[in-house]
Amino acid sequence: MALKYQTIYSSLPFQALVIETVKKPLLEGVATIFDQNASKFDKLKAANKLWKAFQALCQLPKPTIENTWHPNSHNLIYLRDWLMEHLKLGGIRKAFIERMFNLVIIINDFDPPWRWVIDSVKDKAFEMDWKPRGYGDDWQEGYHWWVE
């Protein structure tokens, strides 16, 4: 079966790399960290697994309009870039958020079941009575890590 869309993320070797070095270790590591029956040693091994997965994530090519195909991946790229422009957090927190956003974009671009999950969350969010920014905040100084 020929692929309809060819991008760096649509190749089977790349998908296997993402699954084995990022997705699977993240899912397993998080499951162990939150398992109340896991030993401290197992949780330490899980933390190491998470660190290695994050390092692998940092090595993946950054998703761009040019190297992705799905229109919603493009929307997520625009959202990521908009967020990074307005978010003025310290380096490591901002880098973490950007890398996790990149993972969501990559997975959205090549993994239909996860794309369905992402689209469903977006659809459900639009059905909700979402409160505006600042709702319930009583801090008058504003947030220095956000720039309009």
C-alpha positions as CSV (number, residue, x, y, z in Angstrom):
1,M,0.0,0.0,0.0
2,A,1.5,3.3,-1.0
3,L,1.3,6.2,1.5
4,K,-0.8,9.1,0.3
5,Y,1.4,11.6,2.2
6,Q,5.2,11.3,2.5
7,T,6.9,13.2,5.3
8,I,9.8,12.5,7.5
9,Y,7.2,11.4,10.1
10,S,5.4,9.0,7.8
11,S,8.3,6.6,7.3
12,L,8.0,3.3,9.2
13,P,11.6,3.5,10.6
14,F,10.9,7.0,12.0
15,Q,7.6,5.9,13.5
16,A,9.3,2.8,15.1
17,L,12.0,5.1,16.5
18,V,9.4,7.4,18.1
19,I,7.4,4.5,19.5
20,E,10.4,2.7,20.9
21,T,12.4,5.6,22.2
22,V,9.7,8.1,23.2
23,K,6.1,7.0,23.3
24,K,6.6,3.6,24.9
25,P,9.1,4.7,27.6
26,L,7.0,7.7,28.5
27,L,3.8,5.6,28.9
28,E,5.7,2.9,30.9
29,G,7.6,5.4,33.0
30,V,4.6,7.4,34.0
31,A,2.6,4.2,34.8
32,T,5.4,3.1,37.1
33,I,5.8,6.5,38.8
34,F,2.1,6.6,39.6
35,D,1.9,2.9,40.6
36,Q,1.4,2.9,44.4
37,N,2.7,-0.7,44.5
38,A,5.9,0.0,42.6
39,S,9.1,-0.1,44.7
40,K,11.3,2.9,45.1
41,F,13.9,1.1,42.9
42,D,11.4,0.6,40.2
43,K,10.3,4.2,40.4
44,L,14.0,5.3,40.1
45,K,14.4,3.1,37.0
46,A,11.2,4.7,35.6
47,A,12.5,8.2,36.2
48,N,15.7,7.2,34.3
49,K,13.5,5.8,31.5
50,L,11.6,9.1,31.4
51,W,14.8,11.1,31.3
52,K,16.1,9.0,28.3
53,A,12.7,9.4,26.5
54,F,12.9,13.1,27.0
55,Q,16.5,13.1,25.6
56,A,15.3,11.1,22.6
57,L,12.4,13.6,22.1
58,C,14.9,16.5,22.1
59,Q,16.7,14.7,19.2
60,L,13.7,14.5,16.9
61,P,13.3,16.9,14.0
62,K,11.2,19.9,15.0
63,P,7.8,19.7,13.2
64,T,7.3,22.5,10.7
65,I,4.7,23.3,8.0
66,E,7.1,22.0,5.4
67,N,7.8,18.6,7.1
68,T,4.2,17.7,8.1
69,W,1.1,17.0,6.0
70,H,-2.0,17.0,8.2
71,P,-3.9,20.4,8.3
72,N,-4.4,19.9,12.1
73,S,-0.7,19.4,12.6
74,H,-0.3,22.7,10.8
75,N,-2.8,24.2,13.2
76,L,-0.9,22.8,16.2
77,I,2.4,24.2,14.8
78,Y,0.8,27.7,14.6
79,L,-0.5,27.3,18.1
80,R,2.9,26.1,19.3
81,D,4.7,29.1,17.7
82,W,2.0,31.5,19.0
83,L,2.4,30.1,22.6
84,M,6.2,30.2,22.4
85,E,6.0,33.9,21.3
86,H,3.9,34.8,24.3
87,L,5.3,32.5,27.0
88,K,8.2,34.1,28.8
89,L,9.0,31.3,31.3
90,G,12.6,30.3,32.2
91,G,14.5,28.3,29.7
92,I,14.0,24.8,31.0
93,R,10.2,25.1,31.6
94,K,9.6,26.7,28.2
95,A,11.8,24.1,26.5
96,F,9.9,21.3,28.2
97,I,6.5,22.7,27.0
98,E,7.8,23.2,23.5
99,R,9.2,19.6,23.3
100,M,6.0,18.1,24.6
101,F,4.0,20.2,22.1
102,N,6.3,18.9,19.3
103,L,5.6,15.3,20.4
104,V,1.9,16.0,20.2
105,I,2.4,17.5,16.7
106,I,4.5,14.5,15.5
107,I,2.1,12.0,16.9
108,N,-0.9,13.9,15.4
109,D,0.8,13.8,12.0
110,F,1.4,10.1,11.7
111,D,-0.8,8.3,14.2
112,P,-4.5,8.2,13.3
113,P,-5.8,6.8,16.7
114,W,-4.0,9.5,18.6
115,R,-5.1,12.1,16.1
116,W,-8.7,11.0,16.8
117,V,-8.0,11.5,20.6
118,I,-6.6,15.0,20.0
119,D,-9.5,16.0,17.8
120,S,-12.0,14.6,20.2
121,V,-10.5,16.6,23.1
122,K,-10.6,19.7,21.0
123,D,-14.2,19.1,20.0
124,K,-15.3,18.4,23.6
125,A,-13.5,21.6,24.8
126,F,-15.5,23.7,22.4
127,E,-18.7,22.2,23.7
128,M,-17.9,23.4,27.3
129,D,-18.6,26.6,29.0
130,W,-14.9,27.6,29.1
131,K,-14.2,30.6,31.4
132,P,-12.0,33.5,30.1
133,R,-8.4,34.1,31.2
134,G,-8.3,35.6,34.6
135,Y,-11.5,34.1,35.8
136,G,-11.3,33.7,39.6
137,D,-7.8,35.3,39.7
138,D,-7.4,37.8,42.5
139,W,-3.8,38.7,41.7
140,Q,-3.7,42.3,40.5
141,E,-0.1,42.4,39.3
142,G,-0.5,40.1,36.4
143,Y,1.7,37.4,35.2
144,H,5.2,38.3,34.2
145,W,5.7,35.1,32.2
146,W,3.0,36.0,29.7
147,V,3.3,38.8,27.1
148,E,0.4,39.9,24.9
